[in-house]
Amino acid sequence: MAEITVDDVKKRAAVAGLTMRADRIEMVRKLLAEALKPLSQLDTRTIPTLEPATTFDARGGRDGK
């Protein structure tokens, strides 16, 4: 995963509808980078694929009736 930039933090805050003080953005960038570090080190190829827990039935109704 690429380094989290100040612009990344600003964009994420904007998408979430958050207003951030300019003097807090660097602190949030560091915290976000640390929080996401375990995900960047994860090898998803080693995790078994699971079937979805829910299914969709286009017929509608309850219990297929």
VMD Tcl script that draws the C-alpha trace (Angstrom):
set ca {
  {0.00 0.00 0.00}
  {1.29 3.44 -0.88}
  {2.11 6.03 1.75}
  {-0.90 7.99 3.06}
  {-0.55 11.63 2.03}
  {-2.06 14.79 3.44}
  {-4.19 15.01 0.29}
  {-5.46 11.46 0.95}
  {-6.56 12.51 4.44}
  {-8.30 15.61 3.10}
  {-10.12 13.58 0.43}
  {-11.22 10.91 2.92}
  {-12.47 13.57 5.31}
  {-14.39 15.29 2.52}
  {-16.02 12.02 1.41}
  {-17.01 11.31 5.01}
  {-18.44 14.83 5.34}
  {-15.93 15.78 8.05}
  {-14.37 19.17 8.60}
  {-10.82 19.00 9.91}
  {-8.67 21.68 11.44}
  {-5.52 22.25 9.37}
  {-3.27 21.73 12.40}
  {-4.72 18.22 12.93}
  {-4.34 16.81 9.42}
  {-0.74 15.61 9.87}
  {-1.62 13.88 13.14}
  {-4.60 12.17 11.49}
  {-2.36 11.14 8.57}
  {0.07 9.43 10.94}
  {-2.72 7.71 12.88}
  {-4.41 6.52 9.68}
  {-1.13 5.20 8.28}
  {-0.48 3.25 11.50}
  {-4.03 1.90 11.58}
  {-3.82 0.67 7.97}
  {-0.31 -0.81 8.26}
  {-1.48 -4.33 9.26}
  {-3.76 -4.43 6.21}
  {-0.91 -3.53 3.86}
  {1.15 -6.40 5.30}
  {-1.65 -8.93 4.87}
  {-1.29 -11.54 2.12}
  {-4.90 -12.10 1.08}
  {-3.89 -15.13 -0.98}
  {-3.44 -17.06 2.27}
  {-7.02 -16.43 3.44}
  {-9.56 -19.06 2.36}
  {-12.44 -17.82 0.23}
  {-15.85 -18.13 1.90}
  {-19.23 -18.35 0.26}
  {-21.57 -15.40 0.86}
  {-23.69 -15.66 3.98}
  {-26.80 -14.37 2.24}
  {-28.37 -15.15 -1.10}
  {-30.82 -13.39 -3.36}
  {-33.93 -15.03 -4.77}
  {-35.43 -13.09 -7.66}
  {-38.75 -14.96 -7.39}
  {-39.74 -12.85 -4.44}
  {-42.10 -13.75 -1.65}
  {-41.26 -15.60 1.51}
  {-39.78 -19.11 1.35}
  {-40.16 -19.13 -2.44}
  {-43.98 -18.93 -2.27}
}
mol new
graphics top color blue
foreach p $ca { graphics top sphere $p radius 0.5 }
foreach p [lrange $ca 0 end-1] q [lrange $ca 1 end] { graphics top cylinder $p $q radius 0.2 }
display resetview
